[in-house]
């Protein structure tokens, strides 16, 4: 009963003392303690086990009990003290609250008294300053009245003087007075309701109107629309009249400028009428010579008459340009059939030169629209014609210029560009057609020169180099592009781009693809015995050394064309208007040159591959079962190595400038040769143990040669690319594994099959069948072996096809050979 009561008491105590996590955390922060008894998750059993970990520790249980009892007594004393101390806390709190309320009431009363006193003080200050404010307002109104009266006096006197001076044409005094009167009148805008003020404003407007009419009449008298110019220098009266016109309505100034320029250029319209001989393009220089003389005459006679900010010289030149453009456009429409390319280019050149002179002389401030925008220049390789600085560019005029030297600032764009030459744009089709004809003749000349000179010879500087005609073509392209961009950056540039595309394709097919040597499918009818003689190995090659050099030269030329065509596209996009940039696309032409490169590499691969075919055929027909001892490498290996040593150094030397394509050649040849070699290995049947060892030795020799293929016959040893080495090692290792499986005994069958699966990792039963044929097993033995092979194959993963094959990415030699044969047929058919 006692134990049950204590247990219930403990449960009640735990329920009473259960605290929330927030309260517990606050207690731990206020009273940090490391005592286990103060922990919220205190466990009595664990605590007792800590005090008495072993039975021997129970010996001092009395001491522990005494310590705990002492601690309990101290806690009881502390609790008792705290409880007694809190007895009077409630009464003290109520007393403190009452005192605080009394203090707040007293403070509120003091604040109210201070507020009342502040209001009384403010009222007293207002009464004191009321009279001062009235005086301030009176002073301000009096000052405004005096100022307005002074302005009114000045306005009235100014209007009277202005009317008198206007009648006397004293424009020098009027210019200064009129501006002052207008400025004073602005102060009376809010008084326009007063009749006298409104009357003065109307008199000022009338004076301005009279001045405008009078000045226009004076200029009409001095420079009549009909008749000759007024002799002598400019009048001082007209010079002062121009100063007055600056203050008047801007339309007066525009009318003066318009009449003067029209009268000044009236002679030009008569001299260069459409029916005059000097109006045609061949005498366009006379137009520009005439305006130069007129501008000099104007500067000498009338330069000081007009204010400098009117820019009269530039206005005369601009109006001359507008008239000339309209007149030239009209006369060219009338005589369009007479326009020839040389005449058109002559006129355009003279016109652009004149526009350049205008840009040097004037700023273009009178133009409402300034054409032209800066085009960014990027540092480009000077070996390409499209990467050199163009005429007119100041930076980088010398090829050997030090790059560390500061570049000269680029000249600003010509604001007058196209102001006259724009009229030639509708007739640029003549230029485009001429370039089409010229490029066609250029391509035909390239073809004729190639036939006359023949292909590049081996051992000469031309062997394997870029064809000279390629550089000539792109230099001509650059010349046409620069010339056309100076004429127009619009649709004519798009038309020229189309012409470029047409002849890039023609060059690719007529000069490059059209001159590639034709590969022959005839094997030459050589016997096996002749192939095994080292002195006759050269007879198996299909292409001569000169033909190999020609293929390499065409490949290098196609690579040059590919890179240069890409830069030509970039330059065209820089030259053409921004809205037409998307229509510049030479991707098709770049793909054409890539095709030429691919075909050239394939021809080189085919040639070397075909040269090795008779040796591989000889290998497959040798009696490997009767080989009695392992000697040096077989004659067919020597034949293959000789062909490689003959062709590869020639190709490498001729592709020295395009190293990446030589690497592609090596990779493609290896990808073609190794599957073919493995395919011929399967045809070597039956093979004895010694024969397999001899083949393994031959395979290792070929592997060594293939690994050294990129640098074979070279005095400079260069490490082969990792990608190429990986292909050779992977392919030739497979051939070695095939021979090792052939060399392995087929008894017991289980060990043989497991060894095959381990070494070759090929789950194709056909490959296994060929291995058995190479070993010379009978059909009955092969059947049991094949059945065992199918049983020993690993189970394919779920969801995969249930066929007896391993999931390897490496294709079988038959599949590789079939792909290569299809590719060869496709290329031969295209060529």
C-alpha positions in Angstrom: 0.0 0.0 0.0 2.8 2.4 0.8 4.5 1.7 -2.5 1.2 2.3 -4.4 0.7 5.6 -2.6 4.3 6.7 -3.3 3.8 5.8 -7.0 0.6 7.9 -7.2 2.3 10.8 -5.4 5.2 10.6 -8.0 2.7 10.7 -10.9 0.9 13.7 -9.4 4.1 15.5 -8.8 5.2 14.9 -12.4 1.9 16.2 -13.7 2.2 19.3 -11.5 5.8 20.0 -12.4 5.5 19.4 -16.2 6.6 22.6 -17.9 6.4 23.7 -21.6 9.6 23.7 -23.7 9.6 27.5 -23.8 9.4 27.8 -20.0 12.1 25.2 -19.6 14.4 27.0 -22.1 13.9 30.3 -20.3 14.7 28.6 -16.9 17.9 27.2 -18.4 19.0 30.6 -19.7 18.3 32.3 -16.4 19.7 29.5 -14.2 22.2 27.5 -16.2 23.1 24.3 -14.4 25.1 21.1 -15.2 23.4 19.1 -12.5 21.6 16.0 -13.9 18.8 16.6 -11.4 17.9 19.9 -13.1 17.5 18.4 -16.6 14.0 18.3 -18.0 14.4 14.7 -19.2 15.8 13.5 -15.9 15.7 9.7 -15.6 16.0 8.4 -12.1 17.1 4.9 -13.2 19.9 6.2 -15.3 21.0 8.6 -12.6 21.2 5.7 -10.0 23.1 3.6 -12.5 25.5 6.5 -12.9 26.0 6.7 -9.1 26.4 2.9 -8.7 27.8 1.5 -12.0 29.0 -1.8 -10.3 28.1 -3.9 -7.4 31.2 -2.9 -5.5 30.1 0.8 -5.6 27.0 -0.2 -3.5 29.4 -0.2 -0.5 29.2 3.6 -0.1 25.4 3.8 -0.6 24.9 5.3 2.8 27.2 8.2 2.0 25.3 8.9 -1.2 21.9 8.8 0.6 23.2 11.2 3.2 24.4 13.6 0.5 21.1 13.5 -1.2 19.2 14.1 2.0 21.5 17.0 2.8 20.8 18.5 -0.6 17.0 18.0 -0.1 17.2 19.9 3.3 19.0 22.8 1.6 16.5 23.0 -1.2 13.6 23.0 1.4 15.3 25.8 3.3 15.8 27.8 0.1 12.1 27.3 -0.9 10.9 28.3 2.6 13.0 31.5 2.5 11.7 32.4 -0.9 8.1 31.8 0.0 8.3 33.9 3.2 10.0 36.6 1.2 7.0 36.8 -1.2 4.4 37.2 1.5 4.4 41.0 1.5 5.1 41.5 -2.3 1.4 41.9 -3.2 0.8 44.6 -0.7 4.0 46.5 -1.7 2.9 46.3 -5.4 -0.5 47.8 -4.8 1.1 50.6 -2.8 3.6 51.3 -5.6 0.8 51.4 -8.2 -1.2 53.9 -6.2 1.9 56.2 -5.9 2.5 55.9 -9.7 -1.1 56.9 -10.5 -0.8 60.0 -8.2 2.4 61.0 -9.9 0.8 60.7 -13.4 -2.1 62.9 -12.4 0.4 65.6 -11.1 2.4 65.4 -14.3 -0.8 65.7 -16.5 -1.7 68.9 -14.5 1.7 70.5 -15.1 1.5 69.7 -18.9 -1.9 71.4 -19.1 -0.6 74.5 -17.4 2.4 74.7 -19.8 0.1 74.4 -22.8 -2.2 77.2 -21.6 0.8 79.5 -21.1 2.1 78.7 -24.6 -1.2 79.6 -26.2 -1.3 82.9 -24.3 2.3 83.6 -25.5 1.5 82.9 -29.1 -1.5 85.2 -29.0 0.6 88.0 -27.5 3.3 87.5 -30.3 0.6 87.8 -33.0 -0.7 91.0 -31.6 2.8 92.4 -31.5 3.7 91.4 -35.1 0.4 92.3 -36.7 1.4 95.8 -37.5 4.9 94.7 -38.8 3.2 92.3 -41.4 1.1 95.1 -42.7 4.2 97.2 -43.3 5.9 94.3 -45.1 3.0 93.8 -47.4 2.9 97.5 -48.2 6.6 97.6 -48.9 6.4 94.6 -51.3 3.4 96.1 -53.2 5.1 99.5 -53.5 8.3 97.9 -54.9 6.3 95.9 -57.4 4.4 99.0 -58.5 7.5 101.0 -59.0 9.2 98.2 -61.0 6.1 97.8 -63.1 5.9 101.5 -63.8 9.5 101.6 -64.8 8.9 98.6 -67.2 5.8 100.4 -68.5 7.9 103.6 -69.1 10.6 101.6 -70.8 8.0 99.7 -72.9 6.2 102.8 -74.1 9.5 104.6 -75.0 10.9 101.5 -76.6 7.8 101.0 -78.8 7.9 104.6 -79.9 11.6 104.3 -80.7 11.1 101.0 -82.4 8.5 102.4 -84.8 10.6 105.4 -85.6 13.8 103.3 -86.3 11.8 100.9 -88.4 10.7 103.7 -90.7 14.3 104.9 -91.0 15.6 101.3 -91.6 18.1 101.7 -88.7 18.4 97.9 -88.4 21.5 98.0 -86.3 19.8 99.9 -83.4 16.5 98.0 -84.0 18.3 94.6 -83.4 19.3 95.6 -79.9 16.1 97.5 -79.0 13.7 94.9 -80.3 15.2 92.2 -78.1 14.9 94.5 -75.0 11.3 95.4 -75.8 10.3 91.8 -76.2 12.0 90.9 -72.9 10.1 93.8 -71.1 6.8 92.8 -72.7 7.1 89.3 -71.1 6.7 90.9 -67.7 3.2 92.2 -68.7 1.6 88.9 -69.7 -0.5 88.9 -66.6 -1.7 92.5 -67.2 -3.0 91.9 -70.7 -6.5 92.6 -69.5 -5.6 96.3 -69.1 -6.5 98.1 -72.4 -3.3 100.3 -72.4 -1.0 97.3 -72.0 -2.9 95.3 -74.6 -2.5 98.2 -77.0 1.2 98.4 -76.5 1.5 94.6 -77.1 -0.4 95.0 -80.4 1.9 97.8 -81.4 5.0 95.6 -80.8 3.5 92.8 -82.9 2.7 95.2 -85.7 6.3 96.6 -85.6 7.6 93.0 -85.8 5.4 92.2 -88.7 6.4 95.5 -90.5 10.1 94.7 -89.9 9.7 91.2 -91.3 7.9 92.5 -94.5 10.4 95.3 -94.9 13.5 93.1 -94.5 12.1 90.6 -97.0 11.5 93.4 -99.4 15.0 94.7 -99.0 16.5 91.3 -99.7 14.2 90.9 -102.7 15.5 94.2 -104.0 19.1 93.3 -103.4 18.8 89.8 -104.8 15.9 89.7 -107.2 14.6 86.3 -108.3 14.9 87.3 -112.0 18.0 89.0 -113.3 21.6 89.2 -112.3 23.1 89.5 -108.8 23.6 92.9 -107.2 27.1 94.0 -108.0 29.6 94.9 -105.3 30.0 93.6 -101.8 27.3 93.1 -99.2 25.3 96.0 -97.7 25.7 96.9 -94.1 21.9 97.5 -94.0 21.4 93.8 -95.0 23.9 92.6 -92.4 22.0 94.5 -89.7 18.8 93.2 -91.1 20.0 89.6 -90.6 20.6 90.5 -86.9 17.0 91.7 -86.7 15.7 88.6 -88.4 17.3 86.5 -85.6 14.9 88.2 -83.1 11.9 88.0 -85.4 9.7 85.0 -86.2 12.0 82.1 -87.4 10.0 81.9 -90.6 11.5 85.3 -91.6 15.0 83.9 -91.3 14.0 80.7 -93.2 12.5 82.8 -96.0 15.6 84.9 -96.3 17.9 81.8 -96.5 15.6 80.1 -98.9 15.4 83.1 -101.3 19.1 83.8 -101.2 20.1 80.1 -101.8 17.5 79.8 -104.7 18.9 82.9 -106.3 22.5 81.8 -105.8 21.9 78.4 -107.4 19.6 79.7 -110.2 22.6 79.8 -112.6 23.3 76.1 -111.8 19.9 74.9 -112.9 20.3 76.7 -116.2 23.8 75.5 -117.0 23.2 71.9 -116.1 19.7 71.4 -117.6 18.8 67.8 -118.5 19.2 68.5 -122.3 22.7 70.0 -121.9 25.8 68.0 -122.8 27.5 68.8 -119.4 24.5 67.2 -117.6 25.6 63.6 -118.4 27.7 61.5 -116.1 30.9 61.7 -118.0 31.1 65.4 -117.2 30.0 65.2 -113.6 33.2 66.8 -112.4 32.1 70.1 -113.9 29.1 70.2 -111.5 31.4 69.9 -108.5 33.9 72.3 -109.9 31.1 74.9 -110.4 29.9 74.6 -106.8 33.4 75.0 -105.5 33.8 78.2 -107.4 30.5 79.5 -106.2 31.3 78.7 -102.5 34.6 80.6 -102.9 32.8 83.5 -104.5 30.2 83.5 -101.7 32.8 83.5 -99.0 34.6 86.5 -100.6 31.5 88.6 -101.3 28.8 87.6 -98.8 30.7 85.8 -96.1 30.3 88.6 -93.6 26.7 89.6 -94.4 25.0 86.6 -92.7 25.6 85.7 -89.1 28.1 82.9 -88.6 25.5 80.7 -86.8 23.4 80.6 -90.0 26.0 78.3 -91.6 25.1 79.8 -95.0 28.0 78.2 -96.8 27.0 74.7 -95.7 23.3 75.4 -96.5 24.3 76.4 -100.1 26.3 73.2 -100.4 23.5 71.0 -99.0 20.9 72.5 -101.3 23.3 72.0 -104.2 23.5 68.3 -103.2 19.8 67.9 -103.1 19.3 69.6 -106.5 22.1 67.5 -108.0 20.7 64.2 -106.7 17.3 65.0 -108.2 18.8 66.2 -111.5 21.1 63.2 -111.8 18.3 60.7 -110.9 16.1 62.3 -113.6 18.8 62.3 -116.3 19.8 58.7 -115.5 16.1 57.5 -115.8 15.9 59.2 -119.2 19.2 57.8 -120.5 19.3 54.5 -118.5 20.4 52.5 -121.6 23.5 54.6 -122.0 24.8 53.8 -118.5 27.9 51.6 -118.6 29.8 50.1 -115.6 32.9 52.3 -116.1 30.9 55.4 -116.5 28.8 54.6 -113.5 31.8 53.8 -111.3 33.5 57.0 -112.5 30.5 59.1 -111.5 30.1 57.4 -108.2 33.8 57.8 -107.4 33.8 61.5 -108.2 30.6 61.9 -106.2 31.9 60.1 -103.1 35.1 62.2 -103.3 33.0 65.3 -103.3 31.0 64.1 -100.3 34.3 63.5 -98.5 35.4 67.0 -99.2 32.1 68.3 -97.8 32.7 66.3 -94.6 36.2 67.8 -94.2 34.9 71.4 -94.7 31.5 71.3 -92.9 30.1 69.7 -89.7 26.7 68.7 -91.1 24.8 70.7 -88.4 22.2 71.8 -91.0 21.3 68.2 -91.9 18.2 66.9 -90.2 19.4 63.3 -90.6 23.0 62.2 -90.3 23.5 58.9 -92.1 26.0 56.3 -91.2 27.0 54.5 -88.1 30.3 53.3 -86.7 31.1 49.7 -87.4 33.4 47.9 -84.9 36.7 46.8 -86.2 38.1 43.6 -84.7 41.8 42.6 -84.9 42.0 39.9 -87.6 44.7 37.7 -89.2 46.4 39.6 -92.0 47.0 36.5 -94.1 43.4 36.7 -95.3 42.3 39.4 -97.6 39.1 40.0 -95.6 41.2 40.5 -92.4 43.3 43.4 -93.8 42.5 47.1 -93.2 40.4 48.6 -96.0 41.2 51.7 -97.9 40.3 54.8 -96.0 41.0 53.2 -92.6 43.9 54.8 -90.8 44.7 52.2 -88.2 47.0 49.4 -89.1 48.1 50.5 -92.6 51.4 48.7 -92.2 51.5 44.9 -91.9 54.5 44.9 -89.6 53.1 47.6 -87.3 53.9 47.0 -83.6 50.8 45.9 -81.8 51.9 47.6 -78.7 51.8 51.1 -80.3 48.7 53.1 -79.6 46.3 53.0 -82.5 45.2 56.2 -84.2 41.6 57.2 -83.5 39.2 56.2 -86.2 37.9 59.1 -88.3 34.3 60.0 -87.7 31.6 58.9 -90.1 30.8 61.2 -93.0 27.5 62.9 -92.4 27.2 63.8 -96.1 27.6 60.2 -97.2 24.9 59.4 -99.7 23.5 62.9 -99.9 24.2 62.8 -103.7 25.4 59.2 -104.4 22.1 57.8 -103.2 20.7 58.5 -106.7 23.0 55.9 -108.2 21.6 53.0 -106.1 18.7 52.2 -108.4 21.2 51.7 -111.2 23.7 49.5 -109.4 22.2 46.5 -111.1 24.6 47.4 -113.9 27.5 47.0 -111.5 26.2 43.8 -110.1 25.6 42.3 -113.5 29.2 43.3 -114.5 30.6 41.6 -111.4 28.6 38.5 -112.3 30.2 38.4 -115.7 33.7 39.2 -114.5 33.5 36.5 -111.9 32.3 34.0 -114.4 35.2 34.9 -116.7 37.6 34.6 -113.7 36.4 31.1 -112.8 36.8 30.1 -116.5 40.3 31.5 -116.5 41.1 29.5 -113.3 39.9 26.3 -115.0 41.9 27.0 -118.2 45.1 27.9 -116.2 44.8 24.7 -114.1 44.5 22.6 -117.2 47.3 24.4 -118.9 49.7 24.3 -116.0 48.6 20.9 -114.7 48.4 19.8 -111.1 51.0 20.8 -108.5 54.1 18.6 -108.8 55.5 16.6 -105.9 58.7 18.0 -104.4 57.9 21.6 -105.5 56.7 24.6 -103.4 53.3 24.2 -105.0 52.9 20.6 -103.9 50.2 20.4 -101.2 50.0 24.2 -101.0 46.9 26.3 -101.4 46.0 26.9 -105.0 46.9 30.5 -106.1 43.6 30.9 -107.8 41.9 30.7 -104.4 43.7 33.8 -103.0 43.0 35.6 -106.3 39.3 34.9 -106.0 39.0 36.2 -102.4 41.1 39.3 -103.1 38.7 40.1 -106.0 35.8 39.4 -103.6 37.2 41.9 -101.1 37.7 44.5 -103.8 34.1 44.1 -104.9 32.7 44.1 -101.4 34.6 47.4 -100.4 33.6 49.0 -103.7 29.9 48.1 -103.3 29.8 49.1 -99.7 30.9 52.5 -100.7 28.1 52.7 -103.3 25.4 51.2 -101.1 24.8 49.2 -97.9 21.3 48.1 -98.9 19.8 45.7 -101.4 22.8 45.9 -103.8 25.0 44.3 -101.1 22.5 41.5 -100.8 22.6 41.0 -104.6 26.4 41.0 -104.5 26.3 38.4 -101.7 24.2 36.2 -104.0 26.8 36.5 -106.7 29.5 35.6 -104.2 27.6 32.5 -103.2 27.1 31.4 -106.8 30.8 31.6 -107.6 32.0 30.1 -104.3 30.0 27.0 -105.2 31.3 27.0 -108.8 34.9 27.3 -107.5 34.3 24.4 -105.1 32.9 22.1 -107.9 34.8 23.2 -111.0 38.3 23.9 -109.5 38.3 21.7 -106.4 36.0 18.7 -106.7 36.3 18.7 -110.5 40.1 18.2 -110.3 40.1 15.5 -107.7 41.6 12.3 -109.1 39.1 9.6 -109.9 39.5 6.5 -107.9 39.5 3.2 -109.8 37.7 0.1 -108.7 40.1 -2.1 -110.7 42.5 -4.0 -108.4 45.1 -4.2 -111.2 45.0 -8.0 -111.6 48.1 -8.6 -109.6 48.9 -12.2 -108.4 49.5 -13.2 -104.9 53.1 -14.1 -105.6 53.8 -10.6 -107.0 52.3 -9.0 -103.9 54.6 -11.0 -101.7 57.7 -9.7 -103.4 59.0 -6.5 -101.8 60.4 -5.1 -105.0 56.9 -5.0 -106.6 54.9 -3.5 -103.7 54.6 -0.1 -105.3 52.5 -1.6 -108.2 49.5 -1.8 -105.8 49.2 1.9 -105.3 46.3 3.5 -107.1 47.4 7.2 -107.0 50.7 8.5 -108.1 52.7 10.8 -105.9 51.6 13.8 -108.0 48.0 12.8 -107.6 48.4 12.5 -103.8 50.0 16.0 -103.8 47.0 17.3 -105.8 44.5 15.8 -103.4 46.4 17.4 -100.4 46.5 20.7 -102.3 42.8 20.7 -102.9 42.2 19.8 -99.3 44.3 22.7 -98.1 42.6 25.0 -100.5 39.2 23.9 -99.4 40.2 24.5 -95.7 41.4 28.0 -96.6 38.2 28.7 -98.5 36.2 27.5 -95.5 37.9 29.8 -93.1 37.9 32.7 -95.5 34.3 32.3 -96.4 33.3 32.5 -92.7 35.3 35.8 -92.4 33.7 37.0 -95.7 30.3 36.5 -94.1 31.3 38.5 -91.0 32.6 41.3 -93.1 29.5 41.4 -95.3 27.3 41.6 -92.1 29.4 44.5 -90.9 29.0 46.4 -94.2 25.3 45.8 -94.8 22.5 47.7 -93.1 21.4 46.2 -89.8 17.9 45.4 -91.0 19.5 43.2 -93.8 22.0 41.3 -91.6 19.8 38.2 -91.3 19.8 37.8 -95.1 23.6 37.3 -95.2 24.1 33.6 -94.8 27.0 31.6 -96.4 26.5 28.4 -94.4 25.6 26.5 -97.6 28.9 27.5 -99.2 30.9 26.6 -96.1 29.2 23.2 -96.1 30.2 22.7 -99.7 33.9 23.3 -98.8 33.5 20.9 -95.9 32.2 18.3 -98.3 35.3 18.8 -100.5 37.5 18.4 -97.5 35.7 15.2 -96.5 35.9 13.8 -100.0 39.6 14.5 -100.2 40.3 12.8 -96.9 38.2 9.8 -98.1 40.1 9.6 -101.3 43.4 9.4 -99.4 42.0 6.8 -97.1 40.6 4.8 -100.0 43.9 4.9 -101.8 46.0 3.6 -98.9 43.2 1.2 -97.9 43.0 -0.2 -101.5 46.8 -0.6 -101.6 46.6 -2.8 -98.5 43.8 -4.9 -99.8 45.9 -7.3 -101.9 48.2 -8.0 -99.0 45.2 -8.8 -96.7 43.8 -11.1 -99.4 47.2 -12.8 -99.6 47.1 -13.2 -95.8 43.7 -14.8 -95.8 44.8 -17.3 -98.6 48.0 -18.4 -96.9 48.1 -22.1 -95.6 48.3 -21.2 -91.9 47.7 -24.8 -90.8 51.0 -25.9 -92.4 53.2 -23.2 -90.8 55.9 -25.1 -88.9 57.8 -22.4 -87.1 57.4 -18.8 -86.0 59.8 -16.5 -87.9 60.0 -12.8 -88.6 57.0 -10.8 -89.7 55.2 -12.2 -92.8 55.7 -10.8 -96.3 52.1 -9.4 -96.4 52.9 -7.3 -93.2 56.0 -6.0 -94.9 53.9 -5.1 -98.0 51.4 -3.2 -95.8 54.1 -1.3 -94.0 55.8 -0.4 -97.2 52.6 1.1 -98.6 52.1 3.0 -95.4 55.7 4.3 -95.4 55.2 5.4 -99.1 51.9 7.2 -98.7 51.7 8.6 -95.2 54.9 10.8 -95.2 53.8 12.3 -98.5 50.4 13.1 -97.1 51.8 14.4 -93.8 54.3 16.7 -95.5 51.7 18.1 -97.9 49.2 18.6 -95.0 51.7 20.3 -92.7 49.6 23.5 -92.6 46.4 21.6 -91.8 47.5 19.2 -89.1 44.0 18.5 -87.9 43.0 17.1 -91.2 46.0 14.8 -91.3 44.9 13.5 -87.9 41.4 12.9 -89.4 43.0 11.0 -92.2 44.9 8.8 -89.7 41.7 8.2 -87.7 39.6 7.4 -90.7 42.2 5.0 -92.2 42.6 3.2 -88.9 38.8 2.9 -88.5 38.7 1.4 -92.0 41.8 -0.8 -91.9 41.4 -2.5 -88.5 37.8 -3.9 -89.1 39.0 -5.1 -92.6 42.1 -6.7 -91.0 39.9 -8.5 -88.4 37.5 -9.6 -91.2 40.4 -11.1 -93.1 41.7 -12.8 -89.9 38.4 -14.7 -89.8 39.0 -16.0 -93.3 42.4 -17.5 -92.2 41.1 -21.1 -91.5 42.1 -23.5 -90.3 45.0 -22.2 -88.2 47.5 -24.3 -86.3 49.0 -23.3 -83.0 52.2 -22.1 -84.7 50.2 -20.3 -87.4 48.2 -18.5 -84.7 51.5 -17.5 -83.0 52.8 -16.2 -86.4 49.6 -14.2 -86.9 49.8 -12.8 -83.4 53.3 -11.6 -84.1 52.2 -10.0 -87.4 49.3 -8.4 -85.6 51.6 -6.9 -83.0 53.9 -5.6 -85.8 50.9 -3.9 -87.5 49.8 -2.5 -84.2 53.2 -0.9 -83.6 53.2 0.6 -87.1 49.7 2.0 -86.7 50.6 3.6 -83.3 53.5 5.3 -85.0 51.4 6.1 -88.2 51.2 10.0 -87.6 55.0 10.3 -87.3 56.2 7.4 -89.5 59.1 8.3 -91.7 59.5 11.7 -89.9 62.7 13.0 -88.4 60.7 14.9 -85.8 59.0 12.4 -83.4 55.7 13.7 -82.3 53.4 11.9 -79.9 50.2 10.7 -81.6 46.9 12.2 -80.4 45.2 10.4 -77.5 42.0 9.9 -79.5 43.9 8.2 -82.3 45.9 6.0 -80.0 42.8 4.8 -78.2 41.2 3.7 -81.5 44.3 1.7 -82.5 44.8 0.1 -79.1 41.1 -0.9 -78.9 40.9 -2.3 -82.4 44.2 -4.2 -82.5 43.7 -5.5 -79.0 40.5 -7.2 -80.3 42.5 -8.8 -83.1 45.1 -10.1 -80.6 42.3 -11.4 -78.3 40.8 -13.3 -81.3 44.2 -15.0 -82.0 44.7 -15.7 -78.3 41.3 -17.5 -78.2 42.3 -19.5 -81.3 45.5 -20.5 -79.6 43.7 -21.7 -76.5 42.8 -25.4 -76.3 39.2 -26.2 -76.8 39.2 -28.9 -74.1 37.5 -28.7 -71.7 34.8 -26.9 -73.6 33.4 -25.0 -70.6 36.8 -23.4 -69.9 37.2 -22.5 -73.6 33.8 -20.8 -73.8 34.3 -18.9 -70.6 37.8 -17.8 -71.8 36.2 -16.6 -75.1 33.5 -14.6 -73.2 36.1 -13.1 -70.9 38.6 -12.1 -73.6 36.3 -11.0 -76.4 33.2 -9.9 -74.6 31.2 -10.6 -77.8 27.9 -12.4 -77.4 27.3 -12.8 -81.1 27.1 -16.6 -82.0 28.4 -15.8 -85.5 31.7 -14.5 -84.2 32.0 -17.6 -82.0 31.3 -19.8 -85.0 34.1 -18.1 -86.9 36.5 -18.7 -84.1 35.6 -22.4 -84.2 36.1 -22.4 -88.0 39.6 -20.9 -87.5 40.4 -23.7 -85.0 39.3 -26.2 -87.6 36.7 -28.0 -85.5 34.2 -30.4 -87.1 30.6 -29.5 -87.4 29.5 -31.9 -84.7 32.0 -30.4 -82.3 30.9 -26.9 -83.2 27.2 -27.7 -82.6 27.9 -28.8 -79.0 30.2 -25.8 -78.5 27.6 -23.4 -79.8 25.0 -24.9 -77.5 27.3 -24.5 -74.5 28.1 -21.0 -75.6 24.5 -20.0 -75.6 24.0 -21.6 -72.1 27.1 -19.7 -70.7 26.1 -16.3 -72.0 25.1 -13.9 -69.2 21.4 -13.3 -68.8 20.4 -10.1 -70.5 18.8 -7.4 -68.2 15.0 -7.3 -67.8 13.2 -5.4 -70.6 16.0 -6.2 -73.1 15.7 -8.4 -76.2 15.9 -12.0 -75.4 18.4 -12.8 -78.1 21.7 -14.5 -77.1 23.9 -11.5 -77.3 25.8 -9.3 -74.9 25.1 -5.6 -74.8 28.4 -4.3 -76.0 28.8 -1.0 -77.9 31.7 -2.3 -80.0 30.4 -3.4 -83.5 31.5 -6.7 -84.9 34.1 -6.7 -87.7 31.4 -7.8 -90.2 29.2 -4.8 -89.3 32.1 -2.4 -89.6 33.2 -3.9 -92.9 29.6 -3.7 -94.2 29.4 -0.1 -93.2 32.7 0.7 -94.9 31.7 -1.0 -98.1 28.4 0.9 -98.2 30.3 4.2 -97.6 32.9 3.3 -100.3 30.1 2.6 -102.8 28.3 5.9 -101.9 31.5 7.9 -102.4 32.4 6.2 -105.7 28.9 6.8 -107.0 29.2 10.5 -106.1 32.6 10.9 -107.7 
